[in-house]
C-alpha cells in the first residue's frame, strides 16, 4: 500500500514534472520560432541597411553636384546681377557721406566690369536673347548711376560757386579735402561720358570764375575778415603798396586755383584709391602715359585761363587809375619794377597767350614805362627854363634838391628791386640810364643858368656845390642801406641767441 | 655816378686854377712865373726884362703881404667842407710851387 501510495505520489509528482516539461517543451518550440523569426528580421534589417547606405552615397554625390551648380549660379549672379540694395545705392546714394560714396564707387566699378564681361560673353557665346537682355539691364543701371553722379557734381559745382563766404579754413578742412577727392573721383568717372564731362567742366569753370570775382571785389572793397585785413582800396593813396597788394592777392588766387583744378581734374590713381579703397581692375585701370599727362596739363591750363578771365577787368581798371594819378618819378620806377616781376610770375603759372592777367599786367607795364618816359622828358624840358636868378647865391638850387630826392628814391627802388629792369643794361629802365637821364639835363641846366650871370670862378663854385650835393645824396643812400643791413644782422643774431 | 665824378673833377680844376690865377695876379707874381717858365736855361734871370732884381723883390713883398691879408675867396662859398678843404689844399700847393719856382731862380 505504501508503495502504491508512493508510486501514486511519484506518478502525481511525475505528472507535474511531465506537465512542466511539456510546458518547457512548448516554450522551447516558441523560442525556436521566435529565434527563426528574429533571424529573418535581422536579415531584413541587414538588407535594408545596405540599401540605405547605397542610397545615402547616391544622395551625397547628387548633393555635391547640386552644390557646384549652386556655386556657379551664385557666381553668375554676383557677376551679372545687381542686388536691390545695390540698385538703390546707384540711384540715391548720398555722395556727401564718405562711406556711402565709397560704396557707390565700388558698386559702379563692379557694374562696369560686369557690363564689359557680359559684352564679351555675349559676343563669344550666342545663347538666344538672354545675353542681350542682361546687357540691356546692366546698361540701364549704368545710365542711372551716371545720371545720379552727374546731378551730384552739378549740385556740388553750383554750391562751390555760390559759397562766397568760403574761408580758407573751410577750404582746407578735412571734410573739404574728402569732398574734393570724391569730386575728383566723380569727374574721372564721368570722363567715360563725354557729354557729362564737358558739362561738368563748364559748370566748374563758371562756379570758380564767379567765386573768384566775388572774392576779389570783396577783398578790394571790404577786406578779408579771416585775416583781419582792411579793404585794399583804402590803400590807394600809396600807389606802390596798393598795386603790390593787389598783384600779390591775384598771384596767390591763381596759384590756389591751379592747385584746385589739378586736384579735381588731374588723375592721381594712388591718392583716390587710398581714399575710396577701390582697387582698380584691368578694365578700369587708367594707364597714364606722358602724352596723356601733357594733354591733361594743357587742358587744365585752358580751364584756368577761363576761370581767371573775370579778374582782368577790375584789376586793369584799378591799375590804370593808379598809374594815371600824378605819380612821382621814383614811384613810377618802383611800380615798373613790381609790374615786371609779376609779369614773369604770372607767365610762369600760366604760360598761355590768353592769360588775361598776364596781358593786363603787360599792358599796364607798357603804360607805366610810357608815363615814366613822359615825366622824365617833361622834367628835362622844365629844367631848361631854370633862370639865372636861381644861382646868384651860388648855393644848391631847388631843382638840384628835387633831383637828388628822385635819385635817392630810384636807388632805394633799385636796391629793393624784385625784377631785373634796374640791372639789365639792355632795358630803358636800367638804373644807370635813368640816373643819367636825370643828372645830365640837370647839370646842363645849371651850366646854362650859371653862364648867363656868373663869372668862371663863381660858376665853378656853383657847379661844385650842386654836384657835391648830388654825390652826397647817393652816399647817404648807401650809408642807409649799410646801417639797415647791420641792424637786421644784429636782430637775427639776438633772436638766435634767445632761441 | 661816373658822370658826377668827372663833372666834379672838372669844376674842381677850374676853381683851383681861377683862384690861383686870381691870387698870383693880385701880387703880380703871375707875370714873373710866366716869364720864368719860358726862360731858357743858359740865361740869367735878373738880366731879363721884367725879371729885374728890384721888380722881383717888390713882387715877392706883395706876395707875402697877400698871404697875410684875409681875402674872402670864392672857395669859402663851397658848402661841402670836405671839398672846401681839398680846394684850399690844391690852391696852396699851386701857390707854393710858384713860390718855389721864383725862389729857385
Interface residues (C-beta under 8 A of the other chain):
Chain A: X394 X395 X396 X435 X436 X439 X440 X443 X456 X457 X458 X459 X460 X461 X463 X464 X465 X467 X468 X469 X470 X471 X472 X474
Chain B: X1 X3 X4 X5 X7 X8 X11 X12 X14 X15 X18 X19 X22 X74 X75 X77 X78 X79 X80 X83
